[in-house]
Amino acid sequence: MPRYELIIPPALDGRTVRQAAMGGLRLSSGQFKRAKFHGALMVNGAPVLADRRVHAGERLSVDVPEASAPPPEPFSLPLRVPYEDAHFWMIDKPAPLPSSSSQKKEGPTLENALYAYAGCPEGFVYRPVNRLDKGTSGLMLAARTAHAQHLLQRLLHGSEFIREYLAVIEGAPPRDQGVIDLPIGKADGATIRREVRADGKPARTYYRVLETRGGRSLLRLRLDTGRTHQIRVHLSALGCPVAGDFLYGTELDELPGRFALHSALVRLRHPVTGEWIERESPLPSELSALMDRD
């Protein structure tokens, strides 16, 4: 099981093992509970209780058992993985392909494909950091460990985790660039559909028009928040829905099962090494072809 260690700094002198583990080691409450249950808390190599006080210069060690789950069925798919290390994968997800398995979904998902790509390792647990809709293609992250997932999810929607999208839309927005600042909430009586509504949660989307041609526009977008279906709802509210969006616009025969939204760039500060990681994914040909109509 992974071991996390920390030399107690002066700032944590006198804190409990629990406080030092969650503050200094940045363990989640679930990780700490699993370690506590398995008696895996140590100071200077000796087992301790969670409420034991630690002092500057002592070495705190925490062994964190990984959560277990039945392995998924492998699905052979030629995945493009622009970046991977001991902590996470950055995957270029094709569309249409669901990000995760569920009892309501049948057929292969990215979870099955990643399991096969990783070589069907023993103890594999699928840990997506950010999810893309089935109909959205492009870059997303999946963590190799629970700790890495916890650290990466803490970065989401901050200045150290940047995501940019490309979208082909019907028509054009009122300005060449701007911010859509409209609250989003679940539509009344709906299970999936969202809408702009006064009692919704704050949502901001920055956009820039790259090209307008043939009654459609190509936009580059960046999220300041991460609401469900945020880009799709915001663009629909402007009267220029994502091309092929069967939920907020009009389905297109040219895009069976998907719509013209693509996660094109991910830039983040690695939560373990501190290194900046940036990867890009080009707009798929079936989406760029939408701009070629007369």
Salt bridges, closest charged atoms under 4 A:
GLU5 OE1 - ARG59 NH1 3.32
ASP13 OD1 - HIS55 ND1 3.84
GLU58 OE1 - ARG52 NH1 2.83
ASP63 OD1 - ARG3 NE 2.65
GLU66 OE1 - ARG127 NH2 2.63
GLU84 OE1 - ARG144 NH2 3.06
ASP85 OD2 - HIS270 NE2 2.68
ASP92 OD2 - ARG80 NH1 2.61
ASP133 OD1 - HIS229 NE2 3.81
ASP133 OD2 - ARG232 NH1 3.01
GLU160 OE2 - ARG269 NE 3.26
GLU164 OE1 - ARG220 NE 2.65
GLU170 OE1 - ARG216 NE 3.23
GLU170 OE1 - ARG293 NH2 3.80
ASP188 OD1 - ARG197 NH1 3.07
GLU195 OE2 - ARG197 NH1 3.00
ASP199 OD1 - ARG197 NE 2.59
GLU211 OE2 - ARG213 NH2 2.68
ASP224 OD2 - ARG204 NE 2.61
ASP245 OD1 - ARG232 NH2 2.81
GLU278 OE1 - ARG267 NE 3.20
GLU280 OE1 - ARG220 NH2 3.96
GLU286 OE2 - ARG258 NH1 3.37
ASP292 OD1 - ARG213 NH1 3.40
